[in-house]
Amino acid sequence: MINIRQATIQDLEKILELNQRVMAKIPSFDEDLVPNFTLTPQGKNYFREDITRPEWCFLIAEEGGRIIGYTNGGLIDFLHRKSRYFEIQNLGVIPEMQRKGLGKQLLESITSWAKEHGYQKIYLNCYAANEEALSFYRKNGYQDIDVCLEKKIE
């Protein structure tokens, strides 16, 4: 049975290992990523802070005592927008549990948390080349609202 719960600081090391595994193909979408960022002091601090921020949500999915997925996020200030926005920063599921409904469960759980805490809209970023993730989010009601572009300065 899968249990989704709020992460605690005691989960940090397992979350770091999980993130390394579930985000393994992300470098193929972004050549500028710091290799193994999760395992750097900055990466560990990023996850530590997100787990311990009282106003943020960090959920993990467990099965048989093993963490198999997670999602996290919190307030994003869009001063030019009317609604109160919650930003999903990450959502990841171990490869063998993908396409079995766990990602949808995590998305629904973090959406419920955001709604309970007074947010009106959810925002997230996804690499344009990550077609699987884009398809997943669109299937779950997310719509394209902006496009981020970057250019290397030469």
N, C-alpha and C positions, 0 to 999 in steps of 0.2 A: 504494500500500500504506500502511496506517495503522500508525504506530509509537506505542506508549504508553511513556513514560519519565518518570523523576523530573525535575521542573523544577529549573532552576538560576537563580541570581540574574540571569544574562544573559538569561533569558526574561521578566523582570519587565515591561518595557514592553509586550511583545506580549500578556502575560497580562492586563494592565490594559485594553488595547484590546478583547481578547476578552470580558472580563467585562462591559464596557459594552454590548457587542453581545448577548451571550447572556442578560443579565439585564434587557433593555430593558423587558419587560412587568411586572417585579416592582413598580414603583411603583403599578401599577393595583391591587395587592393590599394596599398599605400606604401610606397618605397621610402617614405620619410619617417616611418615609425621607428621609435627606439627599440632595438631588438630586446626581447624579453623584458619589456617595460615593467610588467607586473612584479618581477623579481628584483627590480632596482629599489633603492631606498625611497625614491619618489613614488614609485608604483605601490609599494607597501603602504606608504603614508596615505596615498589617495584612497585605497580601500579601507584602511583603518579609520580615516575621517568619515567616510561615507557610512560605515557600519555604526559609528558612535554618534552621528548627528541626530539629535532627537527629532528634528523637523524633517528628516529624510526617511525614506523607506528603503530597506535592503532586505529582500526576501530570498530565502534559499529553499530548494526542493530537495527532500531527502527520501531515500528508499532503503530500507534495511540499514539505517545508520550511515549511509553513504550520500554525500551531496552530489546531486546529478544535474542541477540547474540553478540559476540565480537570475535576479533582476534587481536593479537599483535605480533610484532617481530622487528628484526633489524639485523645489521651486526654481523656475527660471523667470527672470524679470524681463518682460517685453514691455517697456514703457510706452511703446507706440501701439499696443494692442489693448483691447477692452477687457478680455477675459483673464482669469487667473490661470496660469499655465504650470503644469507639472511636466518636467522633462525626464523621460526614461533615458538613463545614461548607458546602461548595458542590459542585455538579455542574452543569456547563453545556456545551452543544453548540451550535455555530452552527446557525441555522435550517435551512439547506439540507442539513445532515447529520442532522437529527432524524428519528426513526422509521426509521433504517437500521441500528440495532444498535450504534451508537457509545456511546450512553449506557449500554447494558448492558455493553459491553466495559469502560468506565471503572469501572462499579460492581463488576464481577467483579475487576478489577485491584486496586482499593483494598481490596476484601474479602480478597483473597489476601494483600495486604501486612499487613492487620490481623491475620489469622490467623497469619501467620509471626511476628508480633511479640507473640503471646500474648494477644490480645484474644479474648473469648468472645462478645460481642454488639456490634452496630452500632446506633447511635442517630442519628437525623436529625430536623430540623424542616422542615416544609413549610407554606406558607400554605394555610389551609383553602379559600380561593377558587381556588387553583391546581390545578384538577381534572385537567389533563393530567399534571402531575408526580405528584399523588397516585395516579392510575391506573398510571403507570409504576412507582412504588415498590411498590405493592401487587402488580402483576404479577410483580415480581421478589422476592416473598416477604416484604416488609415489612408489619407489622401495626400498626394503630392501638393505642397503649398509653396515651396521655394526650392531654389537650386543653389548650392554652394560651389564656387569655382575657386581654383587656385592656379597660380602661375609661378614658376621658378624664375627668380631674378638672375639674369646672366650678365 
